[in-house]
Amino acid sequence: MFRKFSEVGPGLAALLALVAASGCTPTSSYQGFQVVDATPADVKVGEDTRATVLAHLGSPTATSTFDKDTWYYLSQTVNKTGFYHPSVSKRDVVAIAFAKGADEVTAVNKYTLRDGRVIAYNEHETPTRGREMSVLEQLLGSISAAGALPPDQNQTPNSHGDGR
């Protein structure tokens, strides 16, 4: 009914080693624009228009915030191994600019992961300018602000007693 550990041990050890090794297998995920028939790099300056770009590539991943005449097609590959933080192994950004007031493509710029810049940021708080107040100053400030209310509580700031 019961087997000896020496009979089960090697098989169980091999199974555990296989499960442990599969946990360390890197997984890749693809995000953003997926190339189907045409790539954004195939767009030609002076020949293509908004309609042809939309027909070949579909709607853009993003448009420029300040200038709606620039379309961006973004894609990236992220690898994750076990419990480590994910790392971006490949990033492609294609910016397609159109003429202002016209539909003609004026520029096609390609950017990769090498063109990006690392931005240092503080994860815990957003630094602000100005003087920091202590708790006591905040409490005393709120008490003194309560005394500044008008004596007539029913009056709103924009209401006038003379009907204006």
C-alpha positions as a printed NumPy array, in Angstrom:
array([[  0.   ,   0.   ,   0.   ],
       [  2.773,   2.445,   0.884],
       [  5.826,   2.79 ,  -1.333],
       [  9.28 ,   3.446,  -0.112],
       [ 10.623,   6.97 ,  -0.552],
       [ 13.465,   5.649,  -2.691],
       [ 10.907,   4.455,  -5.272],
       [  8.909,   7.725,  -5.367],
       [ 11.709,  10.188,  -4.537],
       [ 13.447,  10.536,  -7.933],
       [ 10.185,  10.988,  -9.83 ],
       [  8.882,  13.5  ,  -7.308],
       [ 12.189,  15.391,  -7.332],
       [ 12.122,  15.574, -11.143],
       [  8.542,  16.86 , -11.076],
       [  9.396,  19.527,  -8.499],
       [ 12.451,  20.598, -10.513],
       [ 10.305,  20.899, -13.648],
       [  7.707,  23.045, -11.831],
       [ 10.43 ,  25.269, -10.33 ],
       [ 12.124,  25.729, -13.702],
       [  8.854,  26.624, -15.405],
       [  8.353,  29.415, -12.858],
       [ 11.566,  31.057, -14.065],
       [ 10.664,  30.919, -17.74 ],
       [ 10.495,  34.438, -19.165],
       [  7.149,  35.552, -20.531],
       [  6.811,  38.183, -23.221],
       [  3.837,  40.451, -23.733],
       [  3.227,  42.681, -26.717],
       [  1.491,  46.003, -26.181],
       [  0.318,  48.718, -28.518],
       [  0.098,  48.76 , -32.31 ],
       [  0.254,  45.317, -33.867],
       [  1.48 ,  45.123, -37.444],
       [ -0.904,  43.154, -39.653],
       [ -0.49 ,  44.014, -43.349],
       [  1.454,  47.287, -43.378],
       [  3.899,  48.933, -41.02 ],
       [  3.896,  52.619, -40.068],
       [  7.35 ,  52.891, -41.611],
       [  5.803,  52.177, -45.052],
       [  4.018,  55.548, -45.071],
       [  5.501,  57.828, -47.738],
       [  5.917,  61.579, -47.349],
       [  4.038,  63.56 , -50.001],
       [  2.151,  60.527, -51.334],
       [ -0.034,  59.351, -48.465],
       [ -2.908,  61.238, -46.888],
       [ -4.891,  60.87 , -43.658],
       [ -7.366,  58.618, -45.445],
       [ -4.705,  56.257, -46.839],
       [ -2.864,  56.095, -43.506],
       [ -6.142,  55.344, -41.736],
       [ -6.99 ,  52.669, -44.322],
       [ -3.571,  50.951, -44.14 ],
       [ -2.777,  51.278, -40.434],
       [ -6.067,  51.967, -38.702],
       [ -6.577,  54.584, -36.038],
       [ -3.443,  55.836, -34.269],
       [ -2.454,  54.75 , -30.775],
       [ -2.3  ,  58.413, -29.711],
       [ -2.463,  61.902, -31.151],
       [ -0.392,  64.878, -30.112],
       [ -1.79 ,  66.827, -27.189],
       [ -1.113,  70.274, -28.585],
       [ -1.148,  69.535, -32.308],
       [ -3.84 ,  67.199, -33.664],
       [ -1.9  ,  66.959, -36.935],
       [  0.559,  64.404, -35.498],
       [ -0.381,  60.748, -35.081],
       [  1.628,  58.217, -33.058],
       [  1.745,  54.463, -33.546],
       [  3.312,  52.847, -30.456],
       [  4.335,  49.27 , -29.757],
       [  6.542,  47.603, -27.174],
       [  7.625,  44.196, -25.969],
       [  7.856,  43.566, -22.233],
       [  9.659,  40.563, -20.737],
       [  9.023,  39.278, -17.215],
       [ 10.905,  36.505, -15.478],
       [  9.586,  35.032, -12.256],
       [  9.175,  37.598,  -9.525],
       [ 11.461,  40.207, -11.095],
       [ 10.146,  43.555, -12.316],
       [  9.108,  43.58 , -15.99 ],
       [ 11.633,  45.051, -18.416],
       [ 10.954,  46.64 , -21.783],
       [ 13.095,  44.903, -24.386],
       [ 11.801,  46.679, -27.492],
       [  9.853,  49.883, -28.114],
       [  8.936,  51.424, -31.457],
       [  7.28 ,  54.812, -31.899],
       [  6.374,  56.127, -35.337],
       [  5.234,  59.761, -35.49 ],
       [  3.354,  60.72 , -38.645],
       [  2.905,  64.468, -39.156],
       [  0.318,  65.969, -41.493],
       [  0.302,  69.424, -43.081],
       [ -1.74 ,  71.99 , -41.173],
       [ -5.062,  72.476, -42.897],
       [ -4.321,  69.677, -45.38 ],
       [ -4.351,  65.902, -45.316],
       [ -0.91 ,  65.269, -46.838],
       [  1.824,  63.498, -44.848],
       [  4.753,  65.872, -44.238],
       [  7.03 ,  63.734, -42.025],
       [  7.458,  60.188, -40.766],
       [  9.793,  59.904, -37.76 ],
       [ 10.839,  56.598, -36.214],
       [ 12.002,  56.295, -32.594],
       [ 13.218,  53.253, -30.665],
       [ 14.065,  52.451, -27.077],
       [ 17.49 ,  54.086, -27.537],
       [ 15.852,  57.441, -28.31 ],
       [ 13.974,  57.497, -25.   ],
       [ 15.111,  59.346, -21.905],
       [ 14.984,  58.129, -18.332],
       [ 13.052,  60.519, -16.117],
       [ 13.859,  60.482, -12.413],
       [ 10.784,  60.783, -10.238],
       [  9.91 ,  60.416,  -6.61 ],
       [  7.444,  57.587,  -6.075],
       [  6.358,  58.586,  -2.581],
       [  5.329,  62.226,  -2.818],
       [  5.107,  65.109,  -5.213],
       [  7.42 ,  67.947,  -4.212],
       [  5.71 ,  71.331,  -4.137],
       [  7.055,  74.819,  -3.822],
       [  6.126,  77.096,  -0.959],
       [  6.265,  77.121,   2.794],
       [  5.281,  74.025,   4.733],
       [  3.003,  74.672,   7.683],
       [  3.118,  72.757,  10.933],
       [  0.02 ,  71.111,  12.395],
       [ -0.299,  73.863,  15.001],
       [ -0.124,  76.587,  12.318],
       [ -2.825,  74.8  ,  10.306],
       [ -5.122,  74.519,  13.342],
       [ -4.648,  78.148,  14.367],
       [ -5.124,  79.264,  10.774],
       [ -8.451,  77.455,  10.484],
       [ -9.683,  78.95 ,  13.781],
       [ -8.814,  82.482,  12.701],
       [-10.462,  81.891,   9.306],
       [-13.709,  80.882,  11.048],
       [-13.823,  84.288,  12.776],
       [-13.664,  86.036,   9.389],
       [-17.169,  84.909,   8.373],
       [-19.768,  87.672,   7.917],
       [-22.183,  88.103,  10.828],
       [-25.218,  87.304,   8.594],
       [-24.833,  83.589,   7.709],
       [-27.717,  83.64 ,   5.174],
       [-25.947,  85.983,   2.809],
       [-24.028,  84.451,  -0.1  ],
       [-20.867,  86.184,  -1.355],
       [-22.549,  87.468,  -4.533],
       [-25.887,  88.523,  -3.051],
       [-26.482,  92.182,  -2.362],
       [-29.136,  93.589,  -0.106],
       [-30.062,  96.325,  -2.616],
       [-31.31 ,  93.889,  -5.343],
       [-28.309,  94.114,  -7.683]])
